[in-house]
Amino acid sequence: MADLAERTDPSATMTDAAEARLDRMLEAATAAGLDAALITSDESIAYLTGFKPMQLERFFGVVVRPDRSAVIVPALDRGQIDGAPERLDPISYGAESDGIPQLAEALAGATKVGVEEDHIIYARTSALERHGFELAAAGGLVMGLRVQKDAAEIERIRVACELVQEGLRRAFEWLVPGVVEQALNARVESFLREQGATDAHPLILFGENAANPHGNPGPRELKNGDVVCADLSACLDGYWGDLTRCATVGPASDWAKKTWQVVFDAQQAANAAAQPGASGRDVDAAQRKIIEAASDLGACLHGAGHAIGLSIHEPPFLVPRWTDPLPEGAVLTIEPGLYKAGVGGIRLEDDVVVRPGGPEILSNLPLELTEVGA
Amino acid sequence: MADLAERTDPSATMTDAAEARLDRMLEAATAAGLDAALITSDESIAYLTGFKPMQLERFFGVVVRPDRSAVIVPALDRGQIDGAPERLDPISYGAESDGIPQLAEALAGATKVGVEEDHIIYARTSALERHGFELAAAGGLVMGLRVQKDAAEIERIRVACELVQEGLRRAFEWLVPGVVEQALNARVESFLREQGATDAHPLILFGENAANPHGNPGPRELKNGDVVCADLSACLDGYWGDLTRCATVGPASDWAKKTWQVVFDAQQAANAAAQPGASGRDVDAAQRKIIEAASDLGACLHGAGHAIGLSIHEPPFLVPRWTDPLPEGAVLTIEPGLYKAGVGGIRLEDDVVVRPGGPEILSNLPLELTEVGA
């Protein structure tokens, strides 16, 4: 892995890309009949401006409109937007404001305003409605741009996956009977962050804890016979990687071997289904059919995966309700799993790019069920 | 600091407290003329149920109403709510749903529904409005409960502050010329997480970077003459601690000495103003007067602080627009700062409990400007 100091400053290339993205955002908003689009999520702001805000309770937003676009930040974050594209008027507001008057001013003259409906909060939408703006859900417009990753973005996800792979290799080395689940997760997280991850979520679960895909690591010690489900994600230079591999302490049980094979088959089937034009529902159905047929081994508790990029989880989601076609260049996690209460869970996860000839897999860590020292 | 294994399971005591909190929540909602309250933020759900969800894109909520209350989670998180108070109907939904039909069912018969307006997103409020519910901002009701910490909560914040103090001590030991800002922050974060923090945000900024209160740690090395502003926060057993101390590499410059004294005076004045019945505006004014009078030394870029507890930043905020009276038992960060572009910044931050005789300070780390090895 590259040393921190060797990495180029990501904000420089992001600002170049941001100009073209603002053009496309304006085009999409205009085509949707909007007078303006209001972008509020950290990741979409990063996508469109090249700067990633540190958003707490204070309002951050980017207004995209034909005449004058703007970026609005709290005064104490004013220093962060110097590198934002020049066409964005930099507007900041002090501690006496909640930012809404400044936002209303930046939107003045517009009637129909698109918002990121999966991000903007009711306090702000109800305030905008009181100012007379008509709001419309427009998250799909910005996500419609974000879903198709460019080469630089795919490369960043690949580099994030490299870090996660190295994290998984270390985690498996550290899987020795007696190690405490919570301590192991902390150690892996430390490793990922020391390697430059700005955010990281290891979820390495032991034995029966692994039967809950969102379980919390606890004080339980690893013991002989445990199955271990190790799901690691890390954000590096703004982009996420997210992989899962499994291990057994000592020889795999019959349940673990059979379950791994079913999950492996399901992952292969979902990979094969991840074609341009297929939907999230299609990719999910490919794995679900296989997982659900193995109900004697455990339960199917989640969909096939989700897109990944600036956010760890972003649309499209690979679930039955998602019927939009996947574009070429989408990056998806493919992560079927099978869970048996009281016993454990097996999940296999890779990040793949949707390509016409079949998906490009951004990781190369073997999928095999690893046997760790008993 | 206690070993991870020695800590008691926090969920047990939280579930006991949750029953009484649900009673108070229902009382507050009824008094406000609401038919139901819909609680959606991780922290408020934790407060009312004793379980802290891992909320991603899927809907989580608690419905509090006179006849039947409920907790609604994705199917894959069903395992986490076994310990929730019994009066809450456990409702889960599968991958085919976005959770809104199940929520609408749990709210059926209610008209006026209070929501956490600083958390719930437009996609969900607009869906609820399409179902015919009338929404009202009710975040103040649950925050009105959360603001008054009980003894167990204060103790948890104190323990989180102990960890943060230890993190600051380590950080200052590791402040040697040549250390890279980003690497130092990662090392401190690792330390905090290895000690059990489930979330941690070190923000240790060197020299001119410290002039931006929300700057990002970068590849810059520490050098002689730098001022260092070290703001550390960590979440332990669900509760946050957040402290800031400053250092200079080698003897402090005149600017650093004078600025530290002004910030110290401002913090003392804000502490003295943090009385039951005073407002966020009052506490802010006490520090702002002193900081703004020193404009030759730098700028006043933010308010006096914010409440802290299950969230790192929660209302009340100590800013000019916050005029509600502070109750006894509120826990606040008091953190004035003074920032000079190109030179640096000094901030001092403690977490204090509002008490009639004057605030109780939850940390005991000296406030002095520390001189580290040149």
Interface residues (C-beta under 8 A of the other chain):
Chain A: L4 A5 M54 L56 E57 A75 L76 D77 G79 Q80 A95 E96 S97 D98 V115 E117 D118 H119 I120 I121 Y122 A123 T125 S126 L135 A137 G139 V180 Q182 A183 A186 R187 E189 S190 R193 E194 G196 A211 N212 P213 H214 G215 N216 P219 D284 L301 H302 G303 H306 I312 H313 P315 F317 V319 P320 R321
Chain B: L4 A5 M54 L56 E57 A75 L76 D77 G79 Q80 A95 E96 S97 D98 V115 E117 D118 H119 I120 I121 Y122 A123 T125 S126 L135 A137 G139 V180 Q182 A183 A186 R187 E189 S190 R193 E194 G196 A211 N212 P213 H214 G215 N216 P219 D284 L301 H302 G303 H306 I312 H313 P315 F317 V319 P320 R321
